[in-house]
Amino acid sequence: MGLTDSPAKVLERFQGILNTSLGGQVDRERIIQFVNTSFTHPGTEFDDWYPPDWHESPQFLSHITDKQLRSWASDLHDLWKSLGRKISQNVKDQPDRHSQIYVPNPVIVPGGRFIEFYYWDSYWVINGLLLSEMYDTARGMIENFLYMVDNYGFIPNGGRVYYLNRSQPPFLTLMMESYMARHSNMTFLRENINLLKKEYDFWMTKRNISVEQNGRSYTLNRYNVLAGGPRPESYSKDYEMALKLAEDAKPSFYAELKSAAESGWDFSSRWFYGSTNSLLDTQTRSVIPVDLNAILCRVERMLAKFYTDLGMPAEASKFTTALNQRIEAVQAVLWEESLGTWLDYNIKETRKNRNFYPTNLTPLWASCYTDSAVVDKAVSYLESSGALSYKNGLPTSLKDTGEQWDFPNAWPPLQHMVIEGLEKTESKKAKDAAFLLAQKWVRANYEAYKKYKAMFEKYDVQGDGKPGGGGEYEVQLGFGWTNGVILQLLDLYRSRITSSAISISFSGILFTLPCLIITFWL
């Protein structure tokens, strides 16, 4: 919603209503009239846009053996057209009248209530666009993020000015990795390598922390938003929750909520440390997250490669050193030998979070380890956790708190990171687990699509074709990263995944899914 007049005049009109109200009671009809005359309708900051590089038959579709899944993939490819947005010239010309952040190129948005672009969602969207051979759209989105780094020094959570005090998981360099792998353009890389480094520097100066372990100091990263006050996009909910706290505790509480939003996991038991097991016990800023450090591990590896490719060995060497230091730090601080996995570490509590989260396995995805023995240990951990027993994918946790980043919800990016991490190893056991999870996830999404003719942002690991729930809003349709993940899995397992009946045995556990007949014996 944009303003129909200057901010000063809109505030003047609103103040006039307050000044003429009787006994502090504002008439509802006057407020409705004020909103209708002072604000434009939602979505008017966008112009209609049809992606000009969309075409009907990208090559990857022909590689999918199963006809039903190929038809479904074609439907998902079609959805890019409905999720395209172009920010209007009015936003650029009159930025003070809009909450939308102007960027120069059109975008693909998540869908549903999310009509603006979001940072980490866009990584899986861009990967899907590249499979759809929409190289110009993908590059344009990357250019938008580079534009924001150039202007703000970092990438905000999403495309609204009220997100300018926080970021989201740092995937920009990995977006460039995906783009270069499919459409190599050394000129584009050379022109923007300094902006990739600039974003990395933000995380290493604004979100870094030293951790003491066994007499040594290690540098790792955390989510750490310092701004107090309720989140503007959820102001009343945050304000009402904070009423339960003492006044001097409120600024810290608000900062913890914003830090959880920066993580992308808003909200989850992952951040709860305390007696209420609720948002009031959120300690995001005290947590050294496995996934954030795995992401930065992969970023450091890619920056070292990019600088090498550009003929800049001195810069490449700096990032190789940073990579090796992080691998050592992740092993020393986050690895838990007794469980055979990595765990978040809470610096305030000086202990690891021993609960299951898919992110515990993200160092496999980032290749953030040196000892290959950790791979089979991590797969054994995945088995023993019980998380593999659900037929619709990996649950986000095994704790049912009512928060959306907990049981029974399963989220596309987490499925993809775990599957890709297992698949890229040299372990047959890990690769078999990857395919089992991929088949489960594709089946769950396909069943829901047949039932609802829609894709959802998250799914329930229980039941057939059931969208997820919980959290602060209803489950959303669309959905950008869901589509991108499915397209990637259908491409990765193009000749193996099928839509017919399936029975899979993995390590002696029999999984029966209405989607494939194949058996794994380990």
Summary of the structure (lengths in Angstrom):
residues: 522
radius of gyration: 23.4
end to end distance: 56.1
largest distance: 76.9
contacts: 1761
relative contact order: 0.10
helix: 52%
strand: 11%
